[in-house]
Amino acid sequence: MEQNVKTRKFKTDINCDSCVRNVMPYLNSVSSVTSWNVDTTDKGKILTVHGTFKDEEVEQAVKDAGFIIRG
């Protein structure tokens, strides 16, 4: 069964370009994520992710990088 491509936005504590560079290898290692970016200028530090991922995969990658996804 093929999963549908989706886009999800997560509030994070990834708040600067250096933080984005630190999380990059973790998010890039999730094969079901086709693209992602973080808007560090938004007060919610919004991580936008595209792909066929499970939310838990993204949450774990962000956690492994030392950051959090906020409710």
C-alpha positions in Angstrom: 0.0 0.0 0.0 1.5 3.3 -1.1 1.4 6.2 1.4 0.3 9.6 0.3 2.7 12.5 0.3 1.9 15.1 3.0 3.1 18.3 4.4 3.2 18.9 8.1 4.2 21.8 10.3 5.7 21.4 13.7 6.5 24.0 16.3 10.1 23.5 17.5 12.9 25.1 19.5 15.2 25.2 16.4 15.9 28.9 16.6 19.0 29.8 14.6 20.9 28.9 11.4 23.5 26.9 13.5 20.6 24.9 15.0 19.3 24.2 11.5 22.7 22.9 10.5 22.8 20.7 13.6 19.4 19.1 12.9 20.1 18.7 9.1 21.8 15.3 9.1 19.1 13.8 11.4 16.2 15.0 9.2 18.1 14.1 6.0 18.5 10.6 7.3 14.7 10.0 7.4 14.3 8.4 3.9 10.5 9.1 3.8 11.2 12.9 4.1 11.6 14.5 0.7 12.2 18.0 1.9 12.1 20.2 5.0 12.8 23.7 6.2 12.7 25.7 9.4 11.3 29.2 9.6 13.5 30.6 12.4 11.9 34.0 12.0 8.5 32.7 13.1 7.9 32.8 16.8 6.9 29.1 16.7 10.2 28.2 14.9 8.1 26.2 12.4 9.6 23.1 10.9 7.8 22.3 7.6 8.2 18.7 6.3 7.2 17.1 3.0 7.1 13.4 2.3 5.5 10.1 3.2 6.9 10.1 6.7 5.2 9.1 10.0 5.1 12.1 12.4 7.0 9.9 15.0 10.0 9.6 12.6 10.3 13.4 12.3 9.8 13.8 16.1 12.5 11.2 16.8 15.0 12.8 14.4 14.5 16.2 16.0 14.8 14.7 19.4 18.0 12.8 18.4 19.5 16.1 17.2 18.8 17.6 20.7 15.8 19.7 19.9 12.1 19.4 20.8 8.8 19.6 19.0 6.3 21.5 21.0 2.6 20.7 21.1 
